[in-house]
Amino acid sequence: MTTVEEDDRPQPTRKDFETLIYKQLNSQHTQIRDAFKEMVALITDSASAREALSALKIPLKKDSPLTQLKTLSVLGACVKNCGHEFHVELATKKWMDRLLKIVRTTRDDRVRDKILQLLVDWAHTFQLQPLLQEFNIAIHRLKAKGIELPPPTERRDRRPKRPRPHGDSKEGSGRDGHGHGHGHGHGPGTHSRRDRGTHQQQPQNLTAIEILITNIQADMSNLELGLQRPEMLQPGIADECRRHLAKIQVILSTDLPDQATYEFINMSDQLHELLGLYDALFTDSAPEEVKLEKEAVEMKKIEQEIEKEKELTRAKEAELDKLKEQLESVSQELGAARAEAARLAATRPQTEKEKQLKLRLGDTVSKAAGVKDMAGDVRRIMNEQLEIVKAGNQEFTQKLPEYLLAYPDMVEKARLGETKAFQTLRKLYTVEVSTRKKLYNKLQELRGNIRVYCRVRPMSKTELANGHEQCVSFPLEGEIVCKEGGKLRTFEFDIVFQPDSQQEEVFEDTKPLINCVVDGYKVCIFAYGQTGSGKTFTMQGPDGNPGINRRALLRLFELIEERTDTEKSEVSVSLLEIYNETIKDLLNDNRDKSIKYEIKTHPQDGQYVTNLTSFAVTRVEQIDQYMERAQKNRSVGCTNMNEHSSRSHMLLYIVVKTTNLQSNVTTIGKLSLVDLAGSERLGKSGATGERAKEAKCINSSLSALGDVISSLSSNQSHIPYRNSKLTHLLQDSLGGNSKCLMFVNVSPASYNASESNNSMQFASRARGVVLGPAKRNVEK
């Protein structure tokens, strides 16, 4: 039965649900659980379910995969704990399209797998409910595109059966236990959704999960306190946190509620960060000086052992010499005794004295034999010891040059301090500098400055084969250093794209400007640089890897398609080139010379060209056809600097007229995409005849563009826009109510260092031009 308090409670708004979702994505376990319970309690009907889903849609659009995973977990938990009204509001084509779009566009496999698993589980759970057939339709759409789907999750019913209220019977009584009848709008055994939410039980193992989470949070707090105050660091706390991290990895592979899953993911990220900082501060590898000292001590020990072996060898040799002397003396005595015995035996018969002498002689011979054997043993032992000493000495001699060669490197590493702690500090410093630059760039954008992006092309095979070196380097984000003749010049731009940057990365930072066109702003994007520096590749690009033009048009029609419910848009396209200071219509195949193309100024639309062909388009493929026709009509030629050198400036105009279906307000946005011809030196390009005339006209118009930029940057009263057709056409983009982005394309080869420096110096001046905040162009 609905109480008076519940009827008087105000309807929850989208802001209420956004606050609760924010708490679940950024709070600790207890706050997450309380916020989720409050959110489920607020979802009582279709209106509140729509508000909750509208709030959940916001974090799903973010680029962070972790935020998307947590949001999907909240969505899955709501499906399990909310009633039928929430399921009906979710099972719509718009929500299914939104989830399938994330599956197609996400780069994170975890987000993709999570969405596929949720869709499969929902289709399996609600397959017999007619109002929820959009889940099954979404599954059929995925199968039709050949996407492999996971099997449904095997889940136990963790909610115990709700006890039957008092007074309920199979037949249905007319009154409940308190005497209330059917007049109040409820049957005897029914409850409101708020009552059902209070009777749901938590999973059986939620107590164990709460204990584990509490222990992990306590150890994380102790480790964080120890990092802030090392004297309070508890022994073994880091090892305990590593064990917690291993437990989390095991737990995440099991079947858990979605709410607990993203809670453990959040704690895993915090543990990784804390343990990484702990390793950098306390468990860094031993300094190189200590290693060097240990090796020096080991070398001294080896030298001492060698000296001991040498002394032992000398002692053995001295003892051997003594034994040799004794042997020689005994041999001499033996020889004398034998001679005397022979003489006595020959002269007279043996006496008693002679017999004793003979016995003594026998003893002396026996002793001499024993001494000889002992000398042999000593010699053998000495030879073995000598071989051991020689082997150790040879090994030390072989390693000594390696130690001597490694010694300067060890000292240098120790001097430079290449340790993990130093690298961590340097990384933090780099992040701080990058943050400050982004804030400064945002300030410049609010002031209305010309945004300048620098892009450096890769070295060509010909340049490498000719032995040219790279003359540019990138010390910090947004900075580029160019070396010319031994001198280094540093330039700073809003963004610097290095040679390995891709077309997708370049356009990603250009995309916000395209959104402004549909909102009724004038936007101009142009590329500047010497010939062969990659301007046409950046603006147009090949068919398989399109540049700014193609990607900007795709984004433009994508925005128009998204706003079809509230806005009606009409798009028209025009293409022209400025060749030798003459305007040519690239979409007019007749090339009638009697048609005059003059530059006029409209008080609201700005600069335009009379008699210029304009075609209405409804899709990007039509523009591709016109671009292909224009490319065939454009003037190109071959020079020493570029095989397909653009010999004219090409301008692509896209006009978007948008009418708001609710307010009937019409805005006119204009997108100007400019591919400038490259500046060149006749001595390098080898241009002669007609090519030389083209080069002079190109350099003259680019010089006029430089004069305009210089006058704007110095706030002069007169700006020479009419000095060339190019600057006259760009007048409303460079000095009017417009948003302007300039690409300066740079060659990294050392033989182009002078031209690269000039291009970047020009771009630096352009970066200082303040256009002022742009205004929407509303049709009057």
C-alpha distance (Angstrom), angle and dihedral (degrees) to the residues before:
residue distance angle dihedral
M1 . . .
T2 3.85 . .
T3 3.82 111.9 .
V4 3.77 126.6 -141.0
E5 3.82 91.2 -110.8
E6 3.81 91.6 55.7
D7 3.83 92.3 49.2
D8 3.83 91.4 49.7
R9 3.82 94.1 47.3
P10 3.86 110.1 109.5
Q11 3.81 118.8 -111.7
P12 3.85 109.9 -96.4
T13 3.81 114.9 -112.0
R14 3.76 132.3 -144.5
K15 3.82 89.1 -104.0
D16 3.83 90.0 59.3
F17 3.80 91.4 53.4
E18 3.83 92.3 44.8
T19 3.82 89.4 55.8
L20 3.82 92.5 49.7
I21 3.83 92.3 46.4
Y22 3.80 90.5 49.7
K23 3.82 89.7 53.8
Q24 3.81 90.7 51.0
L25 3.81 92.7 50.3
N26 3.82 97.7 44.9
S27 3.84 109.3 25.9
Q28 3.80 139.1 82.5
H29 3.82 124.9 -91.0
T30 3.80 99.7 -88.2
Q31 3.81 93.4 47.0
I32 3.81 90.8 46.6
R33 3.81 91.8 53.5
D34 3.81 93.4 46.9
A35 3.82 92.3 47.1
F36 3.81 91.4 49.9
K37 3.80 92.7 49.3
E38 3.81 90.3 50.0
M39 3.81 90.9 48.5
V40 3.84 92.6 51.7
A41 3.79 90.1 47.6
L42 3.82 91.3 54.1
I43 3.83 93.7 53.5
T44 3.80 99.1 86.2
D45 3.80 104.9 137.9
S46 3.80 143.8 7.0
A47 3.81 94.1 -79.2
S48 3.81 93.8 54.4
A49 3.82 90.2 43.8
R50 3.82 90.1 55.3
E51 3.81 91.1 49.5
A52 3.83 91.1 50.0
L53 3.82 92.5 49.8
S54 3.80 90.5 46.8
A55 3.82 89.3 54.7
L56 3.83 91.9 46.9
K57 3.82 90.0 53.4
I58 3.84 92.8 67.4
P59 3.87 100.7 64.2
L60 3.83 90.0 41.3
K61 3.82 88.9 66.2
K62 3.81 93.0 57.1
D63 3.80 121.0 107.5
S64 3.81 94.4 -130.8
P65 3.83 109.3 102.5
L66 3.83 90.6 -157.3
T67 3.82 91.6 56.0
Q68 3.80 90.2 48.1
L69 3.83 91.5 49.5
K70 3.81 91.9 51.0
T71 3.81 91.6 47.0
L72 3.81 91.6 50.1
S73 3.81 89.2 50.8
V74 3.82 90.1 53.0
L75 3.84 89.5 48.7
G76 3.81 91.6 50.3
A77 3.80 91.5 48.4
C78 3.82 91.0 50.3
V79 3.81 90.9 52.9
K80 3.81 89.7 54.6
N81 3.81 97.0 44.4
C82 3.83 103.8 34.0
G83 3.76 129.0 75.7
H84 3.78 137.4 -107.1
E85 3.83 94.9 -77.8
F86 3.83 90.6 62.6
H87 3.83 90.7 49.1
V88 3.82 91.7 51.1
E89 3.83 93.1 49.8
L90 3.81 90.6 48.7
A91 3.83 95.0 46.5
T92 3.82 94.0 73.5
K93 3.77 130.2 121.2
K94 3.81 91.9 -118.8
W95 3.81 92.9 56.5
M96 3.80 92.6 44.1
D97 3.84 89.8 50.1
R98 3.79 89.5 50.2
L99 3.83 93.3 52.3
L100 3.83 93.2 43.5
K101 3.81 90.1 50.8
I102 3.82 89.9 55.4
V103 3.84 88.7 50.2
R104 3.83 89.8 53.8
T105 3.81 98.2 43.7
T106 3.82 106.6 33.4
R107 3.78 119.4 104.0
D108 3.80 93.6 -161.1
D109 3.81 114.5 90.5
R110 3.81 91.6 -158.3
V111 3.82 92.4 60.7
R112 3.81 91.4 45.3
D113 3.83 93.4 49.0
K114 3.81 91.6 45.8
I115 3.83 93.1 54.6
L116 3.82 92.6 45.7
Q117 3.83 91.2 50.3
L118 3.83 92.0 49.0
L119 3.83 92.9 49.5
V120 3.82 92.1 48.2
D121 3.82 92.2 48.5
W122 3.82 92.9 47.2
A123 3.82 92.8 48.0
H124 3.82 90.1 48.4
T125 3.82 93.6 47.0
F126 3.83 98.3 44.8
Q127 3.80 100.1 31.6
L128 3.85 93.6 121.0
Q129 3.83 96.8 48.5
P130 3.85 112.2 94.2
L131 3.82 95.1 -156.0
L132 3.83 91.0 57.3
Q133 3.82 99.5 51.3
E134 3.84 92.0 118.2
F135 3.81 87.2 81.9
N136 3.82 90.6 59.5
I137 3.83 91.2 43.3
A138 3.81 89.9 54.3
I139 3.82 89.9 51.7
H140 3.83 90.6 51.4
R141 3.82 90.3 50.4
L142 3.81 90.7 52.7
K143 3.80 91.9 48.3
A144 3.81 90.9 49.3
K145 3.82 89.5 57.1
G146 3.81 91.4 51.7
I147 3.81 96.0 -111.7
E148 3.81 113.0 156.7
L149 3.82 110.9 -124.6
P150 3.81 127.3 -153.0
P151 3.82 121.0 -122.8
P152 3.84 118.6 -98.4
T153 3.79 114.8 -83.5
E154 3.80 113.9 -102.4
R155 3.81 103.5 -128.7
R156 3.75 131.0 175.6
D157 3.77 120.6 -137.6
R158 3.79 98.5 -104.1
R159 3.78 95.4 177.3
P160 3.80 113.8 88.9
K161 3.74 117.8 -132.1
R162 3.79 112.7 -87.0
P163 3.82 112.3 -113.9
R164 3.80 114.8 -113.6
P165 3.82 111.4 -105.4
H166 3.77 119.5 -110.6
G167 3.75 114.0 -87.9
D168 3.82 96.0 25.9
S169 3.78 118.3 129.0
K170 3.78 137.4 175.8
E171 3.80 91.8 -105.3
G172 3.82 93.6 46.8
S173 3.79 118.9 -113.8
G174 3.74 121.5 -127.0
R175 3.83 92.8 -128.4
D176 3.80 136.5 33.3
G177 3.76 127.2 -132.0
H178 3.78 91.9 -77.7
G179 3.78 96.3 50.7
H180 3.83 97.9 -104.3
G181 3.81 115.9 146.2
H182 3.80 134.8 -156.9
G183 3.76 92.4 -81.2
H184 3.82 90.6 89.0
G185 3.82 93.2 65.7
H186 3.85 98.6 -108.2
G187 3.76 132.9 97.6
P188 3.78 120.3 -125.6
G189 3.82 94.1 -98.6
T190 3.81 101.1 37.9
H191 3.80 132.2 105.4
S192 3.78 133.8 -169.0
R193 3.83 117.0 -107.1
R194 3.78 89.4 -104.2
D195 3.84 88.2 58.3
R196 3.81 91.2 48.1
G197 3.80 91.6 51.6
T198 3.81 91.2 55.3
H199 3.82 92.5 52.0
Q200 3.83 95.7 53.4
Q201 3.78 113.1 108.5
Q202 3.80 127.2 -140.6
P203 3.84 120.5 -115.9
Q204 3.78 114.7 -77.3
N205 3.82 94.0 -114.1
L206 3.83 95.6 46.9
T207 3.83 91.2 104.7
A208 3.81 91.4 57.8
I209 3.82 90.0 47.4
E210 3.81 90.9 50.6
I211 3.82 91.5 50.7
L212 3.82 91.4 48.7
I213 3.82 92.7 47.7
T214 3.83 90.8 48.0
N215 3.83 91.3 51.8
I216 3.81 92.1 47.1
Q217 3.80 92.3 49.2
A218 3.81 91.1 48.9
D219 3.83 92.9 51.0
M220 3.82 90.5 45.0
S221 3.80 90.0 53.5
N222 3.84 91.2 49.2
L223 3.82 91.3 49.3
E224 3.81 92.0 47.7
L225 3.84 90.4 49.5
G226 3.82 89.4 49.6
L227 3.79 91.3 52.2
Q228 3.80 90.8 51.7
R229 3.84 94.0 43.6
P230 3.84 110.2 24.0
E231 3.80 92.5 -169.7
M232 3.84 88.4 65.9
L233 3.84 94.8 48.9
Q234 3.82 108.5 128.6
P235 3.84 116.7 -134.4
G236 3.79 112.5 -107.5
I237 3.83 95.4 9.7
A238 3.84 91.3 120.2
D239 3.82 91.8 52.2
E240 3.82 89.5 49.4
C241 3.83 89.8 52.4
R242 3.82 90.3 50.1
R243 3.82 88.9 53.5
H244 3.80 88.9 50.4
L245 3.81 89.2 51.6
A246 3.81 90.9 53.0
K247 3.83 90.4 48.9
I248 3.81 90.4 51.8
Q249 3.83 91.3 53.5
V250 3.81 89.5 52.7
I251 3.83 93.0 45.6
L252 3.83 92.8 50.0
S253 3.81 89.5 58.6
T254 3.83 90.7 59.5
D255 3.81 131.3 75.9
L256 3.80 107.6 -83.1
P257 3.81 135.7 158.4
D258 3.79 111.7 -89.4
Q259 3.78 90.7 -118.5
A260 3.82 92.2 57.3
T261 3.82 91.7 43.0
Y262 3.79 97.0 61.6
E263 3.83 89.3 40.2
F264 3.82 89.0 59.9
I265 3.83 90.8 44.2
N266 3.81 89.3 54.7
M267 3.83 92.5 49.6
S268 3.84 90.6 47.0
D269 3.80 90.6 57.0
Q270 3.83 91.8 48.4
L271 3.83 91.6 49.0
H272 3.83 91.5 50.3
E273 3.79 90.7 51.6
L274 3.84 95.3 46.9
L275 3.83 94.2 45.0
G276 3.81 90.8 47.9
L277 3.82 90.5 54.0
Y278 3.83 90.6 44.7
D279 3.82 91.4 52.7
A280 3.81 90.8 48.0
L281 3.84 93.2 51.2
F282 3.82 105.8 33.9
T283 3.82 111.8 16.4
D284 3.77 100.1 44.5
S285 3.82 115.9 144.0
A286 3.79 117.3 -91.1
P287 3.83 113.7 -83.1
E288 3.76 115.5 -97.4
E289 3.84 90.8 -117.5
V290 3.81 90.4 61.4
K291 3.80 91.7 49.7
L292 3.79 89.1 48.6
E293 3.80 92.2 50.6
K294 3.83 91.1 50.2
E295 3.79 91.5 51.6
A296 3.83 90.1 47.7
V297 3.84 90.2 52.5
E298 3.82 90.4 49.4
M299 3.81 90.1 50.4
K300 3.83 90.5 51.5
K301 3.82 90.5 50.1
I302 3.82 90.1 52.6
E303 3.80 90.8 49.8
Q304 3.83 91.0 50.3
E305 3.81 91.1 50.2
I306 3.81 89.7 50.4
E307 3.84 90.8 51.6
K308 3.81 90.8 49.2
E309 3.80 90.9 51.0
K310 3.79 90.2 49.0
E311 3.85 91.5 51.2
L312 3.81 90.3 48.3
T313 3.81 89.7 49.8
R314 3.82 91.6 50.6
A315 3.81 90.5 49.2
K316 3.81 91.6 50.6
E317 3.79 90.9 47.3
A318 3.85 90.7 51.2
E319 3.80 90.6 49.4
L320 3.81 89.6 48.5
D321 3.79 90.5 51.5
K322 3.80 90.3 52.2
L323 3.79 91.0 50.2
K324 3.80 90.1 49.1
E325 3.81 90.2 52.2
Q326 3.80 90.5 48.6
L327 3.81 90.3 48.6
E328 3.75 92.0 49.5
S329 3.82 91.4 48.0
V330 3.78 91.6 48.8
S331 3.81 90.8 46.6
Q332 3.78 89.8 53.4
E333 3.80 91.7 48.6
L334 3.79 89.7 47.8
G335 3.79 91.4 51.3
A336 3.80 91.9 49.1
A337 3.80 91.6 47.1
R338 3.80 92.6 50.0
A339 3.80 90.8 49.7
E340 3.77 91.8 48.5
A341 3.79 91.6 47.5
A342 3.77 91.8 50.6
R343 3.75 91.1 49.5
L344 3.80 94.0 48.8
A345 3.77 92.1 45.0
A346 3.72 89.6 53.9
T347 3.81 96.7 47.5
R348 3.78 106.0 41.7
P349 3.73 144.4 -7.3
Q350 3.80 118.5 -79.5
T351 3.76 119.1 -87.5
E352 3.75 130.0 -157.7
K353 3.80 89.0 -95.5
E354 3.75 91.9 53.3
K355 3.78 91.6 51.3
Q356 3.83 90.6 55.3
L357 3.80 89.9 47.6
K358 3.82 89.8 52.8
L359 3.80 90.9 51.6
R360 3.76 90.5 49.9
L361 3.77 89.4 49.3
G362 3.82 90.6 53.8
D363 3.82 90.8 50.8
T364 3.80 90.4 49.6
V365 3.80 91.5 51.8
S366 3.83 90.7 50.1
K367 3.81 91.5 50.3
A368 3.80 91.2 48.2
A369 3.82 90.5 53.6
G370 3.85 90.0 50.1
V371 3.81 91.3 49.9
K372 3.82 90.4 50.2
D373 3.81 91.6 52.8
M374 3.83 91.2 47.8
A375 3.80 90.5 50.5
G376 3.82 89.9 53.2
D377 3.82 91.5 52.2
V378 3.80 91.4 48.7
R379 3.82 91.3 49.9
R380 3.81 91.5 50.4
I381 3.83 93.1 49.6
M382 3.80 91.2 47.5
N383 3.81 91.4 51.6
E384 3.82 91.3 52.0
Q385 3.82 91.9 49.0
L386 3.79 90.3 46.8
E387 3.83 91.8 53.7
I388 3.83 90.7 51.1
V389 3.80 91.3 50.7
K390 3.82 91.6 47.2
A391 3.84 91.6 51.0
G392 3.82 92.8 50.0
N393 3.78 91.1 45.9
Q394 3.84 91.4 50.1
E395 3.82 92.2 50.4
F396 3.80 91.1 49.3
T397 3.81 90.8 47.6
Q398 3.83 90.8 52.4
K399 3.82 94.3 49.0
L400 3.80 95.8 42.2
P401 3.88 95.7 79.5
E402 3.85 89.6 48.0
Y403 3.81 90.4 52.0
L404 3.79 91.5 47.1
L405 3.83 92.1 49.1
A406 3.82 92.9 47.3
Y407 3.80 93.4 46.9
P408 3.89 96.8 78.9
D409 3.83 91.4 46.4
M410 3.79 91.1 51.2
V411 3.80 91.7 49.3
E412 3.83 91.0 46.9
K413 3.81 92.6 50.1
A414 3.79 90.6 48.5
R415 3.82 90.5 49.1
L416 3.79 94.5 49.6
G417 3.80 91.8 47.1
E418 3.81 96.9 -133.9
T419 3.79 94.8 179.7
K420 3.78 132.4 134.5
A421 3.80 91.9 -107.0
F422 3.81 91.7 54.4
Q423 3.81 91.6 47.8
T424 3.82 90.3 50.5
L425 3.80 91.7 52.1
R426 3.80 91.1 47.2
K427 3.83 90.5 50.6
L428 3.82 91.5 50.7
Y429 3.80 89.6 49.8
T430 3.81 91.3 50.7
V431 3.82 91.2 50.7
E432 3.81 90.7 50.4
V433 3.83 92.4 50.4
S434 3.83 90.8 47.4
T435 3.82 91.4 51.0
R436 3.79 92.1 50.9
K437 3.83 91.2 49.8
K438 3.80 92.2 50.3
L439 3.82 90.5 51.9
Y440 3.81 90.1 48.9
N441 3.82 91.2 49.4
K442 3.82 89.9 50.1
L443 3.82 89.1 52.6
Q444 3.82 90.7 50.4
E445 3.82 89.9 50.2
L446 3.82 91.1 52.3
R447 3.80 89.6 50.0
G448 3.82 89.0 53.6
N449 3.81 99.4 -115.3
I450 3.79 121.5 165.4
R451 3.80 105.3 -96.6
V452 3.81 112.8 -131.9
Y453 3.83 124.0 -161.0
C454 3.80 119.9 -174.1
R455 3.82 119.8 -149.7
V456 3.82 123.6 -172.3
R457 3.79 117.1 -159.2
P458 3.86 121.7 -141.7
M459 3.80 121.6 -97.3
S460 3.83 111.5 -90.3
K461 3.80 123.2 -125.0
T462 3.80 90.4 -114.3
E463 3.80 92.0 54.0
L464 3.80 91.6 49.6
A465 3.80 91.9 46.4
N466 3.83 90.4 52.0
G467 3.80 90.8 53.7
H468 3.82 98.2 -110.5
E469 3.79 116.2 156.4
Q470 3.80 131.2 -143.9
C471 3.80 110.0 -97.0
V472 3.82 99.4 -170.8
S473 3.81 132.5 75.1
F474 3.82 135.4 -179.2
P475 3.85 112.3 -136.7
L476 3.83 97.3 168.3
E477 3.78 138.6 6.0
G478 3.81 110.0 -75.3
E479 3.84 93.7 15.1
I480 3.79 132.0 102.5
V481 3.82 128.2 -175.3
C482 3.84 120.9 -155.1
K483 3.82 121.5 -162.0
E484 3.81 116.8 -151.0
G485 3.79 122.1 170.0
G486 3.79 94.0 -21.4
K487 3.83 93.1 -48.9
L488 3.80 122.8 113.0
R489 3.81 122.3 -147.1
T490 3.80 122.1 -171.5
F491 3.81 122.7 -151.6
E492 3.81 128.6 -174.3
F493 3.82 124.1 -153.5
D494 3.80 136.7 170.0
I495 3.83 90.6 -101.5
V496 3.83 131.6 0.4
F497 3.82 116.9 -156.0
Q498 3.80 112.5 -157.0
P499 3.84 123.9 -143.1
D500 3.83 92.8 -91.4
S501 3.82 94.0 55.3
Q502 3.82 117.1 122.2
Q503 3.82 130.8 -136.3
E504 3.84 91.2 -111.8
E505 3.82 91.1 55.1
V506 3.83 92.3 49.7
F507 3.81 93.3 50.0
E508 3.81 94.0 45.2
D509 3.82 89.5 69.1
T510 3.84 90.7 45.0
K511 3.83 95.9 50.8
P512 3.87 97.8 88.6
L513 3.82 90.4 63.1
I514 3.83 91.3 55.9
N515 3.82 90.0 57.1
C516 3.82 89.1 59.1
V517 3.84 92.2 60.6
V518 3.81 92.5 64.7
D519 3.83 88.6 47.5
G520 3.83 90.5 59.6
Y521 3.83 103.6 -95.7
K522 3.79 129.1 132.4
V523 3.82 112.0 -120.3
C524 3.81 127.8 -173.9
I525 3.83 124.7 -168.6
F526 3.80 120.0 -179.4
A527 3.82 137.8 166.2
Y528 3.83 123.1 -136.7
G529 3.81 131.5 -173.7
Q530 3.79 146.0 99.0
T531 3.78 120.7 -57.8
G532 3.81 112.8 -77.4
S533 3.83 94.4 22.9
G534 3.84 95.1 115.4
K535 3.84 104.7 -97.4
T536 3.80 96.4 135.7
F537 3.82 90.4 44.4
T538 3.80 89.8 53.7
M539 3.80 96.2 45.7
Q540 3.84 101.2 35.2
G541 3.80 109.8 7.5
P542 3.83 126.1 -177.7
D543 3.82 123.4 -59.6
G544 3.81 94.1 -99.2
N545 3.82 94.6 44.7
P546 3.85 108.3 31.0
G547 3.78 123.5 -164.1
I548 3.81 136.0 -140.7
N549 3.83 96.0 -56.9
R550 3.81 97.6 56.5
R551 3.82 95.3 39.0
A552 3.83 92.5 46.9
L553 3.81 90.8 53.2
L554 3.81 91.7 48.4
R555 3.80 90.2 51.1
L556 3.83 90.6 46.7
F557 3.80 94.4 55.3
E558 3.80 90.4 42.0
L559 3.82 90.2 57.9
I560 3.82 91.3 46.4
E561 3.84 89.8 51.8
E562 3.82 91.6 50.5
R563 3.81 91.7 53.1
T564 3.81 98.9 46.1
D565 3.82 90.9 111.4
T566 3.82 93.5 59.5
E567 3.81 106.6 19.9
K568 3.81 139.7 42.2
S569 3.81 116.5 -149.6
E570 3.82 133.5 -168.1
V571 3.82 118.7 -163.0
S572 3.80 128.1 -162.5
V573 3.82 130.3 -180.0
S574 3.84 134.3 -153.0
L575 3.82 131.2 177.6
L576 3.81 130.0 -165.0
E577 3.79 140.7 159.8
I578 3.80 133.0 -149.7
Y579 3.81 106.0 -138.6
N580 3.82 118.2 176.4
E581 3.83 89.4 -17.9
T582 3.83 90.6 -53.8
I583 3.82 123.7 117.8
K584 3.82 114.6 -131.7
D585 3.81 126.8 -172.6
L586 3.82 105.6 -131.1
L587 3.83 92.9 -165.4
N588 3.80 94.3 55.0
D589 3.81 106.7 86.2
N590 3.83 93.4 -177.7
R591 3.80 93.7 69.0
D592 3.80 91.9 -156.6
K593 3.81 105.3 -169.7
S594 3.80 91.5 -157.0
I595 3.81 91.1 69.7
K596 3.79 111.4 93.9
Y597 3.78 121.3 -149.7
E598 3.80 112.4 -156.6
I599 3.80 130.1 175.2
K600 3.81 113.5 -121.5
T601 3.79 133.6 177.1
H602 3.81 122.4 -128.6
P603 3.83 115.2 -159.8
Q604 3.80 91.5 -131.8
D605 3.84 107.7 21.7
G606 3.81 97.0 39.5
Q607 3.81 122.7 -147.4
Y608 3.82 120.4 12.8
V609 3.83 137.8 161.9
T610 3.80 121.3 -122.5
N611 3.83 119.6 -123.5
L612 3.83 90.8 11.6
T613 3.81 113.5 153.4
S614 3.82 114.0 -114.9
F615 3.81 127.0 -175.1
A616 3.80 128.3 -164.5
V617 3.81 112.9 -129.3
T618 3.79 134.3 -171.0
R619 3.79 102.0 -174.8
V620 3.78 138.1 28.7
E621 3.83 94.2 -112.8
Q622 3.80 89.4 68.7
I623 3.81 90.6 54.9
D624 3.81 88.8 49.9
Q625 3.80 89.3 58.2
Y626 3.80 91.9 50.3
M627 3.81 90.6 46.1
E628 3.80 90.4 52.8
R629 3.81 90.4 50.2
A630 3.82 90.8 48.3
Q631 3.81 92.5 48.4
K632 3.81 89.9 55.7
N633 3.81 90.8 51.2
R634 3.82 95.0 45.2
S635 3.81 120.4 105.5
V636 3.83 113.0 -112.7
G637 3.80 133.3 159.8
C638 3.80 144.4 176.0
T639 3.83 122.5 -102.3
N640 3.79 135.7 164.4
M641 3.81 88.9 -98.5
N642 3.84 98.9 48.8
E643 3.79 133.1 14.2
H644 3.85 92.0 -148.5
S645 3.80 102.5 30.6
S646 3.83 118.0 177.3
R647 3.81 107.3 -123.3
S648 3.81 95.4 -170.4
H649 3.80 143.1 39.2
M650 3.83 111.9 -102.9
L651 3.84 121.9 -156.2
L652 3.82 123.7 -168.1
Y653 3.82 114.7 -164.1
I654 3.83 121.3 -162.5
V655 3.83 115.2 -176.2
V656 3.84 117.1 -166.6
K657 3.81 117.6 -167.0
T658 3.82 109.0 -167.2
T659 3.82 126.7 -172.9
N660 3.80 121.2 -166.3
L661 3.81 107.1 -133.7
Q662 3.81 92.6 -149.7
S663 3.82 103.1 43.2
N664 3.87 97.5 24.0
V665 3.81 88.5 -135.5
T666 3.83 112.0 149.8
T667 3.82 122.7 -152.3
I668 3.80 128.0 -173.1
G669 3.80 117.5 -147.3
K670 3.79 123.2 -172.2
L671 3.82 126.9 -160.2
S672 3.84 116.4 -165.0
L673 3.81 115.2 -168.6
V674 3.83 111.0 -171.7
D675 3.82 126.7 -168.7
L676 3.81 104.9 -169.7
A677 3.79 121.8 -156.2
G678 3.78 112.4 -112.6
S679 3.78 125.2 -101.9
E680 3.82 112.4 -118.7
R681 3.78 144.2 177.6
L682 3.80 114.3 -124.5
G683 3.81 90.5 -139.2
K684 3.81 91.8 59.2
S685 3.80 100.7 35.1
G686 3.83 94.0 46.2
A687 3.81 90.5 -141.4
T688 3.82 115.8 168.4
G689 3.79 136.5 171.3
E690 3.80 112.2 -4.9
R691 3.83 91.3 2.9
A692 3.82 90.4 55.9
K693 3.81 90.7 51.5
E694 3.81 90.1 50.2
A695 3.82 90.7 49.7
K696 3.81 91.7 52.5
C697 3.81 91.8 51.4
I698 3.81 91.4 47.0
N699 3.81 93.1 49.4
S700 3.82 90.7 45.4
S701 3.82 93.0 53.9
L702 3.80 92.3 44.9
S703 3.80 89.4 49.3
A704 3.82 88.6 53.0
L705 3.82 88.4 50.6
G706 3.80 88.2 52.9
D707 3.81 90.8 51.8
V708 3.81 90.5 51.9
I709 3.82 92.1 49.9
S710 3.81 91.1 47.1
S711 3.83 91.8 50.3
L712 3.82 91.9 47.7
S713 3.82 93.6 48.1
S714 3.83 91.4 51.0
N715 3.85 93.4 44.5
Q716 3.79 94.9 -123.2
S717 3.80 118.8 178.9
H718 3.83 94.6 -127.4
I719 3.81 120.6 51.4
P720 3.87 113.5 -166.2
Y721 3.83 97.0 -137.0
R722 3.82 94.0 145.7
N723 3.81 95.6 58.5
S724 3.82 89.2 95.3
K725 3.79 140.1 12.1
L726 3.83 89.8 -116.5
T727 3.83 96.9 56.8
H728 3.83 90.7 40.9
L729 3.84 90.6 56.9
L730 3.82 91.9 44.9
Q731 3.83 93.6 49.2
D732 3.82 95.8 104.4
S733 3.85 90.4 45.1
L734 3.81 98.3 48.1
G735 3.79 100.3 36.0
G736 3.78 106.9 13.0
N737 3.78 140.3 70.2
S738 3.81 96.6 -54.5
K739 3.80 145.4 111.0
C740 3.80 111.2 -122.6
L741 3.83 132.0 -163.7
M742 3.80 122.8 -175.1
F743 3.82 126.5 -164.0
V744 3.80 113.7 -157.1
N745 3.81 107.6 -160.9
V746 3.80 116.5 -154.5
S747 3.81 133.8 -165.5
P748 3.84 111.8 -138.4
A749 3.84 95.4 -155.1
S750 3.81 116.1 115.4
Y751 3.83 93.6 -131.0
N752 3.84 88.4 60.9
A753 3.83 94.6 48.6
S754 3.83 93.5 111.8
E755 3.83 93.9 51.9
S756 3.83 90.8 44.2
N757 3.81 90.9 53.3
N758 3.81 91.5 49.3
S759 3.82 92.5 49.4
M760 3.81 93.2 49.5
Q761 3.82 91.8 45.2
F762 3.83 89.1 54.1
A763 3.84 90.2 47.5
S764 3.83 90.7 50.9
R765 3.80 90.3 55.6
A766 3.81 90.4 48.1
R767 3.80 90.0 51.8
G768 3.81 89.4 61.7
V769 3.81 94.1 56.8
V770 3.82 111.5 111.0
L771 3.82 112.7 -152.9
G772 3.79 95.6 175.3
P773 3.82 125.5 -124.8
A774 3.82 112.0 -41.9
K775 3.84 120.3 -123.1
R776 3.78 131.1 -146.9
N777 3.79 115.9 -99.2
V778 3.84 103.2 -127.6
E779 3.80 117.5 -174.1
K780 3.76 112.3 -120.8
